[in-house]
Amino acid sequence: MPDVQVTCITKPHPQSPHEHITHLGNPPAWRWTREQVIASIEAKSNTFFVRDPITGKRSDIGVVREAGKAPYLRTYADGVWNNNLLSLNQCPTR
């Protein structure tokens, strides 16, 4: 199971802190839709993570499922969910 670092995200409206993520990536190597990443995590075919640029600390990415909502991705470190994913830069457009 490959361990994959995510270095950027795509949101339809980058300025919104609460906008949902549509794509994740690590250019130029790869760029996947949120749904592809969720499916890969749930199938246990890949693990995904981000690194804090200052501390170098790793936060793993997991799937969050809440009743009545579409599944979404969120990072966690030391057993605590956090928003490290939303703080990533926007992926470059193709």
WOHU-V103731 format. One record per backbone hydrogen bond with DSSP energy under -1.0 kcal/mol. CO is the residue of the C=O (numbers start at 0). NH is the residue of the N-H. Records with the same first field share a line. If there is no record, write none. Layout:
CO: NH, NH
This chain:
1: 46
3: 48
7: 24
8: 90
9: 21, 22
12: 15
21: 33
22: 9
23: 31
24: 6, 7
25: 28
29: 25
31: 23
32: 36
33: 37
34: 38
35: 39
36: 40
37: 41
38: 42
39: 44, 45
40: 43
46: 3
47: 60
48: 5
49: 58
51: 55
56: 51
58: 49
59: 75
61: 73
63: 71
65: 68
71: 63
73: 61
74: 81
75: 59
76: 79
79: 76
84: 87
88: 8
